[in-house]
Amino acid sequence: MIEDRHSVVLSRLRDFVGGAELPDGGRLPPERELAESLDVGRTALRKALATLQAEGVVWRHVGKGTFAGERPMDTVADINAMVQRTNPLEVMGARIAFEPEVARCAALNATPSQIAELRSCMVKAQQAPTWRLYEQWDNRLHRLIGEASQNSLLLGLLDTLNAVRRAVTWGRLRDTPVRPPADHHSFEEHARIVEAIANRDGAAAADAMRKHLRSVESHLRDARG
């Protein structure tokens, strides 16, 4: 019964983090406010936050609060140095070289619950009412693939790459429409990646990820003109 209650609170919190319009820093509301909003006790909320923190969905900064997403790299100076030396095309090149192999490992090692969460992320990205929420679910999908590799070093390298990617922006390319169109290219591409992982087909997962990232690169080039 206690475990069922935890699952309910965890589900409410997970849905909130995935769907809330958070400030740019991704800060969650204070514990008391969040507990009232979710209609849960603060003790149960803290336990659910601890679970999401262990999963890399949120991170905490003592004295500042709880934030959505993975914890920023401690080596901020090193990240900043990399940002200064690189550019968006290099970042995409690095992703194309690296992430397909992460997807290959995920196909070999993903747990059933991770595969289920990948499918859930994919659906929530498709249903996202804004680009910002789409990008949150897209980011979660790609990081979950890293988690599913069951390789902490690969995941750490992926987090470093993502930290650089967030800092090296392509500019605001999406003035309209408000949300991704129904035929957005990533929807079908994500589905191919997830199904390959679910089918334990490492080669297909790597190939699907590579094609997806090349498609992203092509669309970004077109948007930049």
Residue pairs with C-beta under 8 A, 6 or more apart in sequence:
5 44
6 44
6 47
6 48
6 51
9 38
9 40
9 44
9 45
9 47
9 48
10 48
10 51
10 52
12 38
12 39
12 40
12 48
13 34
13 38
13 40
13 45
13 48
13 49
13 52
14 52
14 57
16 34
16 37
16 38
17 28
17 52
17 57
17 58
17 68
18 124
18 133
18 136
18 137
18 140
19 124
19 133
20 28
21 130
21 132
21 133
22 28
22 68
25 67
26 67
26 68
26 69
27 64
27 65
27 66
27 67
27 68
28 34
28 58
28 65
28 66
28 67
28 68
29 37
30 65
31 42
31 45
31 46
31 66
32 42
34 45
35 41
35 42
35 45
38 45
40 48
49 58
49 60
49 66
52 58
53 59
53 60
53 66
55 147
56 70
56 71
56 143
56 147
57 68
57 69
57 140
58 66
58 67
58 68
58 69
59 66
59 67
59 69
59 70
59 71
59 72
60 66
60 67
61 67
68 136
69 139
70 143
70 159
70 162
72 163
73 79
73 159
73 160
73 163
79 160
79 163
79 164
79 167
80 167
82 164
83 164
83 167
83 168
86 164
86 168
87 168
88 168
88 169
88 170
88 220
89 217
91 161
91 164
91 165
91 168
92 213
92 216
92 217
92 220
94 161
95 161
95 165
95 213
96 210
96 213
96 214
96 217
98 157
98 158
98 161
99 142
99 145
99 158
99 209
99 213
100 205
100 206
100 207
100 209
100 210
100 213
101 206
102 145
102 146
102 149
102 154
102 158
102 209
103 145
103 193
103 196
103 197
103 202
103 205
103 206
103 208
103 209
104 202
104 203
104 205
104 206
105 148
105 149
105 150
105 151
105 154
105 202
106 114
106 145
106 146
106 148
106 149
106 197
106 205
107 196
107 197
107 199
107 200
107 201
107 202
107 204
107 205
107 206
108 200
108 202
109 148
109 149
109 150
109 151
110 118
110 148
110 150
110 197
110 198
111 148
114 144
114 147
114 148
115 148
115 194
115 197
115 198
117 144
118 141
118 144
118 145
118 148
118 194
118 197
118 198
119 194
119 198
121 137
121 140
121 141
121 144
122 141
122 187
122 190
122 191
122 194
124 137
125 134
125 137
125 138
125 141
125 180
125 186
125 187
125 190
126 180
126 187
128 134
128 136
128 137
128 179
128 180
129 178
129 179
130 178
130 179
131 174
131 178
131 179
131 180
134 179
134 180
138 186
138 190
139 162
141 190
141 194
142 158
142 162
143 155
143 158
143 159
143 162
145 193
145 197
145 209
146 154
146 155
146 158
146 159
147 155
148 197
149 155
170 220
170 223
170 224
171 224
173 220
173 223
173 224
180 186
180 187
185 215
185 219
186 212
186 215
186 216
189 208
189 211
189 212
189 215
190 212
192 204
192 208
192 211
192 212
193 205
193 208
193 209
193 212
196 204
196 205
196 207
196 208
197 205
